[in-house]
Amino acid sequence: MVEDTLVGDVKVPPLVAKRSKKEQDPSRRVIDATSIYLKEIGYAPLLSAEEEILYTRQLNDGCERSRHRMIESNLRLVVKISRRYINRGLDLLDLIEEGNIGLMRAVEKFDPELGYRFSTYATWWIRQTIERAIMNQTRTIRLPVHVVKELNVYLRASRKLAQRLDHDPTPEEIAVEVNKPIKDVLKILSLSERITSIDAPVADQEKSLVDTVADKNKLGPDTEVETDDLSCVLVGWLQQLPEKQREVLVRRFGLMHHQEETLEQIGLEIGLTRERVRQIQVDGLRRLRDMLHRHGLNSDDLFKELFSQ
């Protein structure tokens, strides 16, 4: 059943009595709610590059209206990206809501002085929040539908609180947010741990997870950096590169939601020879590796992980 409040505070009228069978179809109600939402957000005009800079500066000075304007003007971007994740375990409206959380995060973090348009930067945050939500849907042990729904409410509240509080919320904070007893929240959240079959194959390798289990007698790495953190770091470092190097790497490796392109394709786009593009790529990668090494990270593992996205 579609709730009466959707992302963007779009109100959906309550169902009335004596509907036809066609109107009682839940999928039709979702489509109707989606249509209402898309119609509502369609009135907000897009911002120019100059307006993005202006509103971001005003936002940094505490202007809430500018923040709202940045979000409102990019809601259609969230819908566009969300459509690519249909049939992955979440309804379109749920995907949009998750994407909107990422959009709000991008508005808070965006720095127009680094040379990228906001949509390019926001795309990464939107994809990250959507993919994380989908990941929470994929579990080896299936849960009852009503439990999954309740769990998703808590997880969504957790992500919203994390965006608002700038730290991972405690179960107590989640319980206050959803107005539920703490014992109920703890019980349901305990089901959010992802369980993977030990015989599951490891991506891109001819072995299963059991073959990769660490020997308890051996010491693990001193520092563990999660992929989400590495991706965020990479986005920041890319923005520190010269514009030409940044553009070549983004296009070449399909980063920040770009399609992967060959050296020839990039050369045609930016008016350079294939060899010159290759040189720029080498120089850009060298700079990134230097940044990684200065922070004590392994460049080979990082690039293997991020460029396989």
Secondary structure by P-SEA (a helix, b strand, c coil): cccccccccccccccccccccccccaaaaaaaaaaaaaaaaccbbbbcaaaaaaaaaaaaaccaaaaaaaaaacaaaaaaaaaaaccccccaaaaaaaaaaaaaaaaacccccccccccccaaaaaaaaaaaaaaaacccccccaaaaaaaaaaaaaaaaaaaaacccccaaaaaaaacccaaaaaaaaaacbbbbccccccccccccccccccccccccccccccaaaaaaaaaaaaaaccaaaaaaaaaaacccccccccaaaaaaaacccaaaaaaaaaaaaaaaaaaaaaacccaaaaaaaaaac
